[in-house]
Amino acid sequence: MNNIKLGNWDFNELILEDIDLYSKFIKESDCPTNRFSSNFAYLWANSQAGFARILWKIVDGLLVTFVFTRKNTLYIMCLPFGQGDADKVIDVTYQCLRYCNVWNRGNASETKVDTINSSQYDFLKNSSRFHRYFRLRKLMGLERFYGIENLLALSGKKFSNVRMKINKFNRNYPQAVIRNYEPGDFEQLLLLKEHWNQTAGKKYAGVFDDVAYRAVLKHYKELDHVILVGEVESQIAGMISGGPLPNGESWSYFLKTRSDFDGLSELLQVELAKTINRINPHIERINVGSDHGAGIQAFKKKFNPVLSLERFVVYPR
């Protein structure tokens, strides 16, 4: 356990072995834990980039995740995990934000909960204290969730585009294989990511996920992470990662494909849904994250999300 002291508080720096602790607190949570960026694999993988240190502390029985930046500022990454009603979650969050504010010397723009979604907001509004203690800033884009049964069936007109894309890929590449990732694929997947950065990735300003991508590939087993690859004649043309989560739902993290294999992205998304369904048939949804870019919005809408949530940054009053 790596300890760090900031002022009067002791914190623990997030390490890979903390996954069981996070799973325990997430399972116990009364507040929705369906925020994409609060998944352990996301937190840990991004902590490896060195842009900031991810810290955690148990405060009044709740597990709170902090970000300590290179600029020496401190903020809360996501809502606390653990058993507690809206009043308790609000009290712990406010207590931690007040500490952040003191550390940040009153810097209001840096003292925040980085993101919550509208399902979490609905939970917090059960307490009259919420708007007394906090103010919100709405973010662009929506957090999208696909229905697994929908992806298994792909039935009806609303999925015609997905079916067309997959059928086209299967016709063009009948020799293609979708299989589980193996450590020996690592170098090919790095080349795939480099190709993606130079092609599709150019559409998205601020793509800084190379380190997180490497970290997930190297430690997918410890992260309980599923990785599928699409292979055409011994060449890996695409990959997708994700899997079941401790909160009884699932997520899709990385999706990278070569631009010249049209339809592979759709196929991989469906194959991940099938894999999650085999692991746990009771899981109903896949969280695929936010869609604040036009290209991402168009891609995610074709899967007809069953849930779309607004996102907010939370500041103390």
Residue frames as qw, qx, qy, qz and C-alpha x, y, z in Angstrom:
[[0.000, 0.889, 0.458, 0.000, 0.00, 0.00, 0.00],
 [0.437, 0.251, 0.007, 0.864, 1.45, 3.36, -1.07],
 [0.223, -0.799, -0.470, 0.302, 0.63, 6.14, 1.38],
 [0.308, 0.396, 0.092, 0.860, 0.77, 9.87, 0.71],
 [0.227, -0.646, -0.513, 0.517, 0.10, 12.68, 3.17],
 [0.155, 0.515, 0.279, 0.795, -1.46, 15.91, 1.92],
 [0.313, -0.574, 0.120, -0.747, -1.86, 18.38, 4.76],
 [0.453, -0.327, 0.632, -0.536, -3.61, 16.67, 7.67],
 [0.901, 0.140, 0.171, -0.374, -5.07, 13.79, 5.66],
 [0.333, -0.345, 0.840, 0.255, -3.47, 10.49, 4.76],
 [0.756, 0.428, -0.095, -0.487, -4.32, 9.00, 1.36],
 [0.707, -0.120, 0.667, 0.201, -3.58, 5.73, -0.40],
 [0.250, 0.506, -0.509, -0.650, -2.29, 5.75, -3.96],
 [0.885, 0.224, 0.127, -0.387, -4.35, 3.48, -6.22],
 [0.081, -0.442, 0.865, 0.222, -2.63, 0.19, -7.07],
 [0.517, 0.073, -0.709, -0.475, -3.75, -2.83, -9.04],
 [0.288, -0.122, -0.912, 0.265, -4.35, -4.86, -5.90],
 [0.223, 0.153, 0.408, -0.872, -7.07, -2.40, -4.81],
 [0.395, -0.065, -0.618, -0.677, -9.51, -3.95, -7.30],
 [0.403, -0.343, -0.846, 0.068, -11.07, -6.19, -4.63],
 [0.112, -0.368, -0.462, 0.799, -11.56, -3.25, -2.26],
 [0.258, 0.175, -0.217, -0.925, -13.30, -1.25, -4.99],
 [0.415, -0.161, -0.792, -0.417, -15.46, -4.22, -5.98],
 [0.287, -0.375, -0.789, 0.393, -16.59, -4.65, -2.37],
 [0.023, 0.405, 0.291, -0.867, -17.57, -1.00, -1.91],
 [0.294, 0.097, -0.472, -0.825, -19.22, -0.78, -5.34],
 [0.372, -0.258, -0.870, -0.197, -21.39, -3.84, -4.60],
 [0.243, -0.459, -0.679, 0.519, -22.48, -2.27, -1.30],
 [0.027, -0.071, 0.044, 0.996, -23.36, 1.12, -2.81],
 [0.260, 0.625, 0.666, -0.314, -26.89, 2.49, -2.63],
 [0.228, 0.759, -0.139, -0.594, -26.05, 5.38, -4.96],
 [0.862, 0.499, 0.089, -0.004, -25.88, 4.32, -8.64],
 [0.500, -0.577, 0.486, 0.425, -22.32, 3.33, -9.61],
 [0.726, 0.457, 0.477, 0.191, -22.89, 3.40, -13.37],
 [0.139, 0.933, -0.200, -0.264, -20.56, 6.27, -14.22],
 [0.872, 0.444, -0.146, 0.147, -18.17, 5.10, -16.97],
 [0.378, 0.666, -0.441, 0.468, -15.07, 6.83, -15.63],
 [0.510, -0.585, 0.458, -0.433, -15.54, 5.41, -12.12],
 [0.989, 0.048, -0.131, -0.047, -14.80, 1.82, -13.24],
 [0.673, -0.625, 0.308, 0.249, -11.70, 0.48, -11.53],
 [0.760, 0.158, 0.381, 0.502, -9.94, -0.54, -14.75],
 [0.284, 0.840, 0.182, 0.425, -10.43, 2.97, -16.11],
 [0.369, -0.918, 0.128, -0.069, -9.14, 4.61, -12.92],
 [0.752, -0.445, 0.376, 0.309, -6.10, 2.38, -12.60],
 [0.712, 0.354, 0.365, 0.484, -5.15, 2.35, -16.29],
 [0.207, 0.885, 0.108, 0.403, -5.30, 6.14, -16.53],
 [0.520, -0.834, 0.167, 0.072, -3.27, 6.51, -13.34],
 [0.835, -0.110, 0.302, 0.447, -0.37, 4.87, -15.18],
 [0.499, 0.739, 0.191, 0.410, -0.03, 7.80, -17.59],
 [0.559, -0.169, -0.215, 0.783, 1.61, 10.01, -14.97],
 [0.012, 0.576, 0.231, 0.784, -0.56, 13.07, -15.65],
 [0.472, -0.552, 0.209, -0.655, -2.01, 12.80, -12.15],
 [0.125, 0.124, -0.938, 0.300, -2.01, 10.46, -9.16],
 [0.632, -0.386, -0.427, -0.518, -5.22, 8.61, -8.30],
 [0.040, 0.228, -0.745, 0.626, -5.71, 8.44, -4.54],
 [0.572, -0.463, -0.555, -0.388, -8.33, 6.94, -2.29],
 [0.009, -0.208, 0.640, -0.740, -9.43, 7.39, 1.31],
 [0.354, -0.495, -0.787, -0.101, -12.20, 5.88, 3.41],
 [0.076, -0.191, 0.239, -0.949, -14.21, 8.71, 4.95],
 [0.547, -0.014, 0.414, -0.728, -17.05, 7.89, 7.37],
 [0.653, 0.091, 0.741, -0.130, -17.30, 4.41, 5.90],
 [0.690, 0.689, 0.183, -0.127, -17.37, 5.45, 2.24],
 [0.696, -0.102, 0.377, 0.602, -14.59, 4.95, -0.30],
 [0.232, 0.926, 0.064, -0.290, -13.66, 8.29, -1.90],
 [0.765, 0.192, 0.290, 0.542, -11.46, 8.56, -5.01],
 [0.076, -0.903, 0.038, 0.420, -9.30, 11.67, -5.44],
 [0.729, 0.523, 0.081, 0.434, -7.13, 13.04, -8.22],
 [0.415, -0.775, 0.116, 0.462, -3.87, 14.81, -7.27],
 [0.653, 0.741, 0.094, 0.128, -2.61, 16.68, -10.32],
 [0.705, 0.162, -0.051, 0.689, 0.84, 17.76, -11.43],
 [0.041, 0.644, 0.026, 0.763, -0.28, 21.32, -10.66],
 [0.181, 0.024, -0.716, 0.674, -0.63, 20.31, -7.00],
 [0.522, -0.139, 0.040, -0.841, -4.44, 20.54, -7.02],
 [0.080, 0.054, 0.972, -0.215, -6.80, 18.02, -5.47],
 [0.576, 0.024, -0.087, -0.813, -10.31, 17.07, -6.56],
 [0.625, 0.013, 0.727, -0.284, -12.75, 14.15, -6.35],
 [0.002, 0.147, -0.814, -0.562, -12.91, 11.83, -9.34],
 [0.443, -0.296, -0.689, -0.491, -16.39, 10.37, -8.76],
 [0.619, -0.544, 0.045, -0.564, -19.04, 9.99, -6.09],
 [0.244, -0.439, 0.809, -0.304, -18.07, 7.93, -3.03],
 [0.641, -0.016, -0.718, -0.269, -18.72, 4.19, -3.04],
 [0.147, 0.013, -0.856, 0.496, -20.34, 2.28, -0.20],
 [0.227, -0.580, -0.781, -0.050, -23.54, 1.83, 1.75],
 [0.119, -0.373, -0.321, 0.862, -25.40, 5.05, 2.47],
 [0.283, 0.773, 0.567, -0.035, -28.43, 7.11, 1.53],
 [0.382, 0.749, 0.160, 0.517, -28.34, 10.42, -0.30],
 [0.340, -0.926, 0.076, -0.144, -27.71, 12.40, 2.90],
 [0.769, -0.477, 0.302, 0.300, -24.65, 10.33, 3.76],
 [0.703, 0.318, 0.319, 0.550, -23.19, 10.48, 0.25],
 [0.143, 0.883, 0.124, 0.430, -23.73, 14.24, 0.18],
 [0.512, -0.849, 0.132, -0.002, -22.21, 14.78, 3.63],
 [0.794, -0.265, 0.340, 0.429, -19.07, 12.78, 2.80],
 [0.564, 0.534, 0.308, 0.549, -18.71, 14.41, -0.62],
 [0.041, -0.944, -0.066, -0.322, -19.08, 17.89, 0.85],
 [0.661, -0.702, 0.206, 0.168, -16.62, 17.14, 3.65],
 [0.766, -0.028, 0.371, 0.523, -14.05, 15.97, 1.10],
 [0.385, 0.717, 0.270, 0.514, -14.66, 18.92, -1.21],
 [0.290, -0.952, 0.029, -0.098, -14.13, 21.32, 1.67],
 [0.723, -0.482, 0.325, 0.374, -10.78, 19.66, 2.32],
 [0.642, 0.355, 0.391, 0.556, -9.91, 19.92, -1.37],
 [0.111, 0.920, 0.193, 0.323, -10.83, 23.61, -1.29],
 [0.486, -0.841, 0.196, 0.136, -8.47, 24.27, 1.60],
 [0.743, -0.174, 0.437, 0.476, -5.68, 22.36, -0.14],
 [0.484, 0.521, 0.437, 0.550, -6.39, 24.23, -3.39],
 [0.235, -0.260, -0.168, 0.922, -6.29, 27.57, -1.52],
 [0.320, 0.581, 0.385, -0.642, -9.82, 28.41, -2.54],
 [0.092, 0.252, -0.651, -0.710, -9.37, 27.65, -6.26],
 [0.643, 0.235, 0.411, -0.602, -13.06, 27.17, -7.12],
 [0.683, 0.474, -0.362, -0.422, -12.49, 25.82, -10.63],
 [0.401, 0.354, -0.842, 0.070, -10.33, 22.93, -9.36],
 [0.241, -0.055, 0.798, -0.549, -12.45, 22.02, -6.34],
 [0.670, 0.165, -0.249, -0.680, -15.02, 19.63, -7.81],
 [0.714, 0.030, 0.697, -0.047, -16.42, 16.18, -8.32],
 [0.136, -0.278, 0.636, 0.707, -15.15, 15.55, -11.83],
 [0.422, -0.024, -0.550, -0.720, -18.33, 13.98, -13.22],
 [0.405, 0.164, 0.809, -0.392, -21.66, 12.52, -12.19],
 [0.095, -0.190, -0.736, -0.643, -24.45, 11.36, -14.48],
 [0.437, -0.289, -0.095, -0.847, -28.15, 12.09, -14.31],
 [0.761, -0.315, -0.551, -0.133, -29.06, 8.80, -12.61],
 [0.535, -0.144, -0.506, 0.661, -26.68, 9.73, -9.79],
 [0.068, -0.193, 0.061, -0.977, -28.10, 13.26, -9.75],
 [0.613, -0.374, -0.405, -0.566, -31.61, 11.82, -9.35],
 [0.719, -0.295, -0.572, 0.263, -30.41, 9.81, -6.35],
 [0.364, -0.037, -0.341, 0.866, -28.75, 12.82, -4.72],
 [0.235, -0.325, -0.161, -0.902, -31.85, 15.00, -5.24],
 [0.605, -0.473, -0.632, -0.104, -33.67, 12.79, -2.73],
 [0.495, -0.444, -0.386, 0.639, -31.93, 14.94, -0.15],
 [0.058, 0.965, 0.248, 0.055, -32.88, 18.57, 0.35],
 [0.492, -0.708, 0.216, 0.458, -29.23, 19.27, 1.13],
 [0.719, 0.209, 0.410, 0.520, -28.00, 18.72, -2.40],
 [0.314, 0.740, 0.244, 0.543, -28.77, 22.11, -3.94],
 [0.394, -0.919, 0.007, -0.025, -27.90, 23.78, -0.65],
 [0.679, -0.534, 0.364, 0.349, -24.39, 22.35, -0.75],
 [0.533, -0.069, 0.617, 0.575, -23.61, 22.05, -4.47],
 [0.466, 0.680, -0.032, -0.565, -23.98, 23.63, -7.88],
 [0.778, 0.161, 0.569, 0.213, -23.78, 21.87, -11.25],
 [0.206, 0.628, -0.400, -0.635, -22.23, 22.53, -14.64],
 [0.874, 0.309, 0.334, -0.169, -23.65, 20.48, -17.47],
 [0.331, -0.421, 0.673, 0.509, -21.23, 18.80, -19.86],
 [0.563, 0.420, -0.384, -0.599, -21.61, 18.18, -23.57],
 [0.448, 0.202, -0.852, -0.183, -22.61, 14.73, -24.76],
 [0.810, -0.304, 0.085, -0.494, -24.55, 11.89, -23.21],
 [0.214, -0.357, 0.905, -0.092, -23.44, 8.71, -21.49],
 [0.713, 0.160, -0.378, -0.568, -24.87, 5.84, -23.53],
 [0.467, -0.189, 0.837, -0.215, -25.98, 2.33, -22.57],
 [0.489, 0.158, -0.670, -0.535, -26.79, -0.43, -25.06],
 [0.825, -0.148, 0.308, -0.451, -29.30, -3.19, -24.36],
 [0.235, -0.367, 0.883, 0.176, -27.59, -6.57, -24.54],
 [0.566, 0.347, 0.738, -0.118, -30.73, -8.39, -25.70],
 [0.467, 0.817, 0.045, -0.335, -31.03, -5.85, -28.53],
 [0.111, 0.717, -0.637, -0.262, -27.48, -6.55, -29.66],
 [0.411, -0.110, 0.905, 0.026, -28.03, -10.28, -29.52],
 [0.540, 0.526, 0.643, -0.136, -31.15, -10.06, -31.69],
 [0.115, -0.298, 0.379, 0.868, -30.41, -7.06, -33.96],
 [0.217, 0.486, 0.828, 0.177, -34.02, -7.29, -35.07],
 [0.132, 0.859, 0.429, -0.247, -36.21, -4.71, -36.77],
 [0.461, 0.797, 0.133, 0.368, -35.64, -1.69, -38.94],
 [0.253, -0.950, 0.166, -0.072, -33.84, 0.25, -36.21],
 [0.608, -0.527, 0.535, 0.257, -30.88, -2.14, -36.40],
 [0.812, 0.550, 0.190, 0.048, -30.80, -2.39, -40.20],
 [0.271, 0.885, -0.364, 0.106, -27.64, -0.29, -40.45],
 [0.435, -0.574, 0.687, -0.101, -25.76, -2.50, -37.97],
 [0.841, 0.133, 0.524, -0.031, -26.91, -5.67, -39.73],
 [0.656, 0.754, -0.006, 0.036, -25.89, -4.24, -43.10],
 [0.029, 0.842, -0.530, 0.096, -22.41, -3.32, -41.85],
 [0.583, -0.372, 0.717, -0.089, -21.82, -6.73, -40.27],
 [0.840, 0.357, 0.406, -0.041, -23.14, -8.62, -43.29],
 [0.497, 0.843, -0.202, 0.034, -20.91, -6.56, -45.58],
 [0.181, -0.716, 0.669, -0.088, -17.86, -7.32, -43.46],
 [0.723, -0.118, 0.674, -0.096, -18.67, -11.04, -43.37],
 [0.789, 0.582, 0.198, -0.024, -19.09, -11.12, -47.16],
 [0.351, 0.867, -0.341, 0.100, -15.84, -9.27, -47.77],
 [0.066, 0.568, -0.770, 0.285, -13.83, -11.22, -45.19],
 [0.890, -0.191, -0.241, -0.337, -15.32, -14.72, -44.79],
 [0.754, 0.133, -0.524, 0.373, -11.99, -15.89, -43.37],
 [0.101, -0.608, 0.338, -0.711, -12.17, -13.42, -40.46],
 [0.625, -0.292, -0.692, 0.211, -11.99, -14.78, -36.92],
 [0.319, -0.724, 0.169, -0.588, -13.14, -13.12, -33.69],
 [0.797, -0.126, -0.538, 0.244, -11.24, -14.60, -30.76],
 [0.563, -0.809, -0.084, 0.144, -9.95, -13.89, -27.27],
 [0.195, 0.880, -0.390, 0.187, -6.83, -11.78, -26.92],
 [0.924, -0.195, -0.120, 0.306, -3.59, -13.53, -26.04],
 [0.398, -0.801, 0.159, 0.418, -0.42, -11.89, -24.62],
 [0.575, -0.057, 0.537, 0.614, 1.39, -12.75, -27.84],
 [0.293, 0.744, 0.498, 0.335, -0.92, -10.30, -29.65],
 [0.311, -0.772, -0.188, 0.521, 0.50, -7.34, -27.71],
 [0.293, -0.339, 0.367, 0.815, 2.81, -5.94, -30.39],
 [0.108, 0.378, 0.713, 0.581, 0.18, -6.26, -33.12],
 [0.162, -0.816, -0.555, 0.023, -2.32, -4.40, -30.97],
 [0.309, -0.648, 0.016, 0.696, 0.18, -1.60, -30.41],
 [0.196, -0.034, 0.575, 0.794, 0.52, -1.28, -34.18],
 [0.039, -0.621, -0.732, -0.279, -3.26, -1.28, -34.47],
 [0.242, -0.820, -0.350, 0.383, -3.50, 1.56, -31.95],
 [0.291, -0.428, 0.280, 0.808, -0.84, 3.52, -33.81],
 [0.105, 0.265, 0.705, 0.650, -2.78, 3.08, -37.07],
 [0.144, -0.751, -0.644, -0.023, -6.01, 4.15, -35.33],
 [0.296, -0.687, -0.133, 0.650, -4.33, 7.26, -33.90],
 [0.190, -0.286, 0.440, 0.830, -3.24, 8.30, -37.39],
 [0.099, -0.283, -0.735, -0.609, -6.60, 7.64, -39.06],
 [0.374, -0.664, -0.592, -0.262, -9.87, 7.51, -37.09],
 [0.527, -0.535, -0.388, 0.534, -8.24, 8.97, -33.98],
 [0.267, 0.066, 0.116, 0.955, -7.51, 12.25, -35.75],
 [0.235, -0.609, -0.510, -0.560, -11.23, 13.06, -35.59],
 [0.600, -0.719, -0.350, -0.001, -11.09, 13.30, -31.83],
 [0.147, 0.750, -0.348, 0.543, -9.18, 16.13, -30.20],
 [0.366, -0.581, 0.546, -0.480, -7.33, 15.13, -27.07],
 [0.968, -0.033, -0.225, -0.108, -6.89, 11.38, -27.55],
 [0.017, 0.697, -0.641, 0.322, -4.38, 10.59, -24.80],
 [0.875, -0.266, 0.221, -0.340, -5.15, 6.94, -24.05],
 [0.664, 0.477, -0.575, 0.035, -1.99, 5.22, -25.32],
 [0.037, 0.391, -0.793, 0.465, -0.64, 4.49, -21.83],
 [0.648, -0.047, 0.468, -0.598, -4.01, 3.28, -20.51],
 [0.851, 0.348, -0.232, -0.318, -4.35, 1.05, -23.58],
 [0.483, 0.444, -0.726, 0.206, -0.96, -0.56, -22.94],
 [0.234, -0.297, 0.711, -0.592, -1.75, -0.99, -19.24],
 [0.801, 0.074, 0.244, -0.542, -5.02, -2.80, -19.95],
 [0.802, 0.397, -0.424, -0.138, -3.38, -5.10, -22.51],
 [0.325, 0.431, -0.761, 0.361, -0.65, -6.05, -20.04],
 [0.097, -0.072, 0.780, -0.614, -2.89, -6.54, -17.01],
 [0.559, -0.136, -0.376, -0.727, -6.24, -7.60, -18.46],
 [0.618, -0.204, -0.759, 0.027, -6.40, -10.75, -16.32],
 [0.280, -0.191, -0.588, 0.734, -5.82, -8.90, -13.03],
 [0.227, 0.087, 0.044, -0.969, -8.43, -6.33, -14.12],
 [0.427, 0.347, 0.807, -0.215, -11.03, -9.06, -14.90],
 [0.323, 0.616, -0.148, -0.703, -11.15, -7.53, -18.37],
 [0.757, 0.336, 0.552, 0.095, -12.36, -9.16, -21.58],
 [0.089, 0.647, -0.405, -0.640, -10.45, -8.39, -24.79],
 [0.780, 0.379, 0.497, 0.034, -11.56, -9.66, -28.19],
 [0.105, -0.519, 0.485, 0.695, -9.57, -9.30, -31.40],
 [0.764, 0.559, 0.203, -0.253, -10.71, -9.44, -35.00],
 [0.402, -0.457, 0.662, 0.437, -8.20, -11.29, -37.15],
 [0.751, 0.609, 0.056, -0.249, -8.09, -11.45, -40.95],
 [0.845, 0.435, -0.206, 0.233, -5.50, -13.80, -42.46],
 [0.754, -0.208, -0.288, 0.552, -3.27, -13.64, -39.36],
 [0.189, 0.312, -0.078, 0.928, -3.49, -9.83, -39.25],
 [0.137, -0.571, -0.660, 0.469, -5.24, -8.25, -36.28],
 [0.108, 0.457, 0.398, 0.788, -7.57, -5.67, -37.79],
 [0.369, -0.602, -0.069, -0.705, -9.50, -4.65, -34.68],
 [0.361, -0.096, -0.806, 0.459, -10.03, -5.08, -30.95],
 [0.444, -0.624, -0.150, -0.625, -12.62, -4.38, -28.27],
 [0.340, 0.033, -0.781, 0.523, -12.39, -4.59, -24.49],
 [0.481, -0.402, 0.045, -0.778, -14.81, -4.46, -21.59],
 [0.436, -0.072, -0.891, 0.103, -16.84, -6.98, -19.62],
 [0.519, -0.662, -0.528, -0.112, -19.01, -7.47, -16.52],
 [0.057, 0.554, -0.339, 0.758, -18.81, -5.03, -13.60],
 [0.169, -0.084, -0.830, 0.524, -19.29, -5.45, -9.82],
 [0.336, 0.162, 0.291, -0.881, -22.53, -3.40, -9.98],
 [0.554, 0.323, 0.746, -0.177, -24.31, -6.08, -12.05],
 [0.559, 0.785, 0.047, -0.263, -23.95, -4.23, -15.36],
 [0.798, 0.025, 0.317, 0.511, -21.15, -4.20, -17.94],
 [0.075, 0.878, -0.122, -0.457, -19.08, -1.82, -20.01],
 [0.799, 0.437, 0.180, 0.371, -17.17, -1.48, -23.25],
 [0.402, -0.746, 0.116, 0.519, -13.86, 0.36, -22.88],
 [0.087, -0.521, 0.538, 0.657, -11.53, 0.30, -25.91],
 [0.736, 0.489, 0.468, -0.019, -12.78, -0.19, -29.46],
 [0.023, -0.704, 0.456, 0.544, -10.08, 0.21, -32.12],
 [0.797, 0.320, 0.501, 0.109, -10.28, -1.02, -35.73],
 [0.338, -0.159, 0.482, 0.793, -8.44, -0.41, -38.97],
 [0.355, 0.497, 0.085, -0.787, -10.28, 2.05, -41.17],
 [0.364, 0.329, -0.660, -0.568, -10.08, -0.26, -44.19],
 [0.151, -0.149, -0.977, 0.016, -12.15, -3.04, -42.57],
 [0.403, -0.189, -0.050, -0.894, -15.63, -1.54, -42.78],
 [0.788, -0.273, -0.334, -0.439, -18.13, -3.20, -40.46],
 [0.622, 0.057, -0.685, 0.376, -15.60, -4.69, -38.05],
 [0.069, -0.218, 0.457, -0.860, -16.39, -2.15, -35.31],
 [0.697, -0.155, -0.046, -0.699, -20.07, -3.14, -35.38],
 [0.839, 0.022, -0.539, -0.072, -19.20, -6.84, -35.38],
 [0.418, 0.167, -0.663, 0.598, -16.85, -6.52, -32.42],
 [0.319, -0.235, 0.319, -0.861, -19.44, -4.58, -30.42],
 [0.838, -0.100, -0.190, -0.503, -21.99, -7.33, -30.97],
 [0.770, 0.116, -0.601, 0.176, -19.46, -10.07, -30.19],
 [0.113, 0.254, -0.607, 0.744, -18.59, -8.39, -26.89],
 [0.613, -0.186, 0.142, -0.754, -22.31, -8.36, -25.99],
 [0.890, 0.021, -0.402, -0.215, -22.47, -12.09, -26.76],
 [0.545, 0.222, -0.660, 0.467, -19.41, -12.74, -24.61],
 [0.185, -0.250, 0.472, -0.825, -20.82, -10.79, -21.67],
 [0.776, -0.111, -0.073, -0.617, -24.12, -12.64, -22.02],
 [0.824, 0.083, -0.558, 0.048, -22.30, -16.00, -21.86],
 [0.296, 0.232, -0.638, 0.672, -20.43, -14.91, -18.73],
 [0.091, 0.281, 0.664, -0.687, -23.57, -13.59, -17.01],
 [0.014, 0.437, 0.740, 0.511, -26.96, -13.89, -18.77],
 [0.196, -0.760, -0.563, 0.259, -28.54, -11.60, -16.16],
 [0.232, -0.424, 0.079, 0.872, -26.62, -8.50, -17.27],
 [0.405, 0.728, 0.548, -0.075, -28.93, -6.27, -19.30],
 [0.259, 0.966, 0.023, -0.018, -26.86, -3.24, -20.32],
 [0.744, 0.045, 0.039, 0.666, -23.44, -2.17, -21.58],
 [0.108, -0.928, -0.038, 0.355, -22.13, 1.27, -20.63],
 [0.741, 0.370, 0.218, 0.516, -20.22, 2.55, -23.67],
 [0.416, -0.309, -0.070, 0.852, -19.31, 5.96, -22.26],
 [0.169, 0.736, 0.209, -0.622, -19.99, 9.47, -23.47],
 [0.575, 0.455, 0.546, 0.405, -20.55, 10.69, -27.04],
 [0.057, -0.842, -0.106, 0.526, -19.34, 14.31, -27.12],
 [0.101, -0.387, 0.573, 0.715, -17.94, 14.01, -30.67],
 [0.645, 0.358, -0.097, -0.668, -20.11, 13.97, -33.80],
 [0.521, 0.315, -0.764, -0.215, -18.54, 10.77, -35.11],
 [0.048, 0.035, -0.917, 0.394, -18.93, 8.97, -31.80],
 [0.479, 0.229, 0.387, -0.754, -22.55, 10.13, -31.53],
 [0.665, 0.343, -0.361, -0.557, -23.38, 8.77, -34.97],
 [0.406, 0.224, -0.886, 0.012, -21.75, 5.42, -34.26],
 [0.054, 0.040, 0.842, -0.536, -23.42, 4.94, -30.86],
 [0.532, 0.225, 0.192, -0.794, -26.87, 6.01, -32.00],
 [0.591, 0.231, -0.620, -0.460, -26.98, 3.23, -34.59],
 [0.313, -0.013, -0.925, 0.215, -27.05, 0.74, -31.69],
 [0.470, -0.565, -0.370, -0.568, -30.22, 2.41, -30.34],
 [0.175, 0.187, -0.712, 0.653, -29.12, 2.97, -26.72],
 [0.436, -0.555, -0.698, -0.120, -31.69, 1.95, -24.12],
 [0.426, -0.816, -0.253, 0.299, -30.46, 4.63, -21.71],
 [0.462, 0.520, -0.010, 0.719, -28.81, 8.01, -22.31],
 [0.494, -0.726, -0.346, 0.330, -27.67, 10.05, -19.31],
 [0.168, 0.918, -0.098, 0.346, -26.60, 13.67, -19.02],
 [0.749, -0.098, -0.318, 0.573, -23.28, 14.42, -17.31],
 [0.177, -0.946, -0.047, -0.267, -22.39, 17.13, -14.84],
 [0.476, 0.235, -0.505, 0.680, -19.44, 18.53, -12.91],
 [0.511, -0.753, -0.411, -0.049, -20.27, 19.20, -9.25],
 [0.307, 0.427, -0.329, 0.784, -18.87, 22.19, -7.33],
 [0.329, -0.501, -0.652, 0.464, -19.39, 23.14, -3.68],
 [0.018, -0.878, -0.282, -0.387, -21.31, 26.32, -2.93]]
